[in-house]
Amino acid sequence: MRDKEFKKLFQEEYSEFVLSELILALMEEDDISVRKLAEEINVSPSVIQSVRSGKHLNITLKSLAKMLDALGSELGVKYKDKFIPLKIAV
């Protein structure tokens, strides 16, 4: 990780991987399909599929909040021992 360019690329790709794995796990836990989730948050199924596959690089906080809300989760920030939910109008 001494190579700054490699480190930057790794961090970007890792973030995309973590997000796609999180959405995939939540969808599996709730047994919700791509089509059903897309209907619930009013987006195209291709948007959900691209997030699941890690190809969607520019998801907005609002879209992510809508997706997590539909999956029974919430977006927030952990500061020390506190979880602070982000209240984003969905």
N, C-alpha and C positions, 0 to 999 in steps of 0.2 A: 504494500500500500504506500510505498514511498513515492511512486510515480503519481504525480498529481492528476494527470489526465486519466490514468487508469482508475484512480480512486474516485474521481468525479463520475465517470461512466458506470463504475460498479454501484455507487450509491444511487444513481438514477434508476438503473435497472432493478436493483434490489427493492426500491420503493414501489415500482410498478408491480413487481412480483408479489410483494406483501399485500398490496391492495387487491389484486386479482384473487389471491388465495383467500383473503378475508371474505370477499363477496361470495366466492364459490362455496366456502364452508358455511356461511350463513344461509345461503340458498338451499344447500343440502340439508342443513339442520331443520329448516322450515318446510322442506320438500316443496319448494316453489320453483316453477319453471321460468325460463327466460321470458316467454310470452306473457305469463301472468304478472311477473314483476314489472315488465315494460308497461302493461296495461295499468297497473296500480299507480305508477309514477308518471304516466302519460309521455313515454318516450318510445322510440322505435326499438323493437327487439334487437336490432343490430347494435344499438348503443350498449345495451346490457351485455351482449355477447362480446363486444370489443373490450369492455371493462373486465369481464371474466377471463378473457384470454390475455390480458395485459397489453393489448394494442392501443387502447384508448389512453392517450397521454395527457390530455387537457381537460379533465373532468372538473367542473366547478364545485365549490363547496356546497352550493345549493343542491346540485344534482346528487352529490354524494350523500348529503343529509337526507334527501328524499328517499334515496335507495336504502340507506340504513334504517330510516324510520319505517319503511314498508317491511323491513326484515326484523322489526322489533328491537332495533339497536339505536344508539344515539351517538352523535359526534361530540367530542369534548376534548379537553386538555387536562392532562394530569400534571399538577404542580405539587411537588413534594408528595405528601400523602393525600392530597385533595384531588377529587375529580370535579372539574368544572364543565358542565354541559354547555355546548354552544347552542344558543337558541336561534336557529335560522328558520325563518318562516318557510314552511313547505307547503 
